[in-house]
């Protein structure tokens, strides 16, 4: 089996994530590797796939006892024989497990670092064909990191005690350059491939909010966002955890608390309830988190400010491990700074350390007050080169420009109201525009309207928001009854005719989740899945998970269920095309789910000929290629960069990159077409002479404001100075 076959057949994926392929290939060549990837970057697969492909057994050293069971459950569920050894096992269990390990029954063994050098394990290890030792959370070896585990320092001793040195691979998400170096030396890695994928988490939406009333803001958020999904609410103190949990429950929210002062049984139960989807919210101090691997946390809200940027990155980073869009919202009130300062003052740190703590705190305070891109602010904290001025996926980037033209949107909405002869309210209109497959819509034949599905890319809430704005602006009249109906007004006609343009605050418009995703220029699955089927599939998943005693996400991620509710796979072949479904997964669950889908289709009389077919997945190389070509075709039509960006739904920066790729592949790109003012070129070239080409920021900084990063990039490309 080659690595692509393994990826598809076992894990059900067609493509590697950034950094994975090289790390895996080098491992398979027998080389030590050190992978630094952000949370959710897919570190586990980097050692799990080679572990299966190599002869012998892989030992995974992991500090997180609470995670071992989930990890092993996941592996067994995709058909990889795996087990763990840690202090949760009884003596008897431990002995039987050693026996089956000795009998070579496993490909992967998870072990806590404290167990490595015990007499019984050392004895066993000498007899095992160990192909690799994989060190997870490798930063635990550093005394400078925040998760130092003395027993990590004992790992080299274990490796050295083996007759034949296995491959050693190390993985971490948190690493400053110094820590990377430390991992390399302390673990004794030999000529390792060091792969650092960066810290960006593109699926996370960052925002700082300064609400008048935090609690009411929170309630509002919880009612309107990710209603069916899990989230963490972090508080600074145990007391706040207690009181906030109580208030949320009183207001009908499904929530539990978690902090270090709780009875440990209750704390464990609360954590399990959260992980196993029995409650929606966990309200916690920073004691909660390390060792939480729940992939489908959709939002992390900081009710109070954390102590510094590193802590914030860690805590907020627990959202969206599965790569789906998720929110990281920090509720800011100046009072929190006072609280954090007090915490620093009242502890007994050295003067030097105290200064450092204040400095770190200040960085976070700046983060809360900046008007610049929040993502960039985080990334530059970690020393990453910032090349793109705005990420288009944080509260600041999305609220920068004041008003946007929504004439087209308004025209679509108004003509929809006209087509249905002014008979329906906000919900129906937005369902029609979004192309909903709800029974009512289909029964009424509204799917035959010419306006059906023409605003698919909007979420329900953002579309409703636009409609409500049009009502407020009197382009739509909303009747004042129990079931209000939308009607046109005298002001509607000029809009429909294109005589009047309509503007709207961008902030409002872009609050919708779909907008966020569009801004990301990532490929997400269609949001327009069948919600009811999705719920039924979730229930089925929960039932199966309970029967097996595993967390629901071990069986399938939400994203996989959404694909099912989009494509309605009803046989093996179709099912296996979904992302994240390997052969064993089909064997274990395929029939339950295909049967459920068939049943749903029958029960609801759904005409399956209308359902979207899954395109056979093409390898990424081709697909990316197609992307560039689409962009290039617009270029050939003579459109400006902004126009292409709009058509392609990407940022201008991305369009420049696409064109650059086309050029690398032999197509001609006349960059001068994009330079509006020839004096700019001179000025930029002079600045480059002065500052060098290492980094763009210094160049940008010595140039006048009006010269943008895009200008600089285009001029560099035009002059063939450097491939970026
Ligand atoms: P990390 O340990 O780096 O935080 P994980 O190993 O838990 O990340 O992986 C994060 C998520 O990404 C998991 O849900 C995993 O199934 C998924 N994943 C890993 N590799 C791929 C891939 N090549 N394609 C798609 N999803 C992947």
Boltz pocket constraint, residues with backbone or C-beta under 6 A from the ligand:
constraints:
  - pocket:
      binder: B
      contacts: [[A, 13], [A, 14], [A, 15], [A, 16], [A, 17], [A, 20], [A, 37], [A, 38], [A, 39], [A, 40], [A, 41], [A, 42], [A, 43], [A, 44], [A, 45], [A, 295], [A, 321], [A, 322], [A, 323]]
      max_distance: 6.0
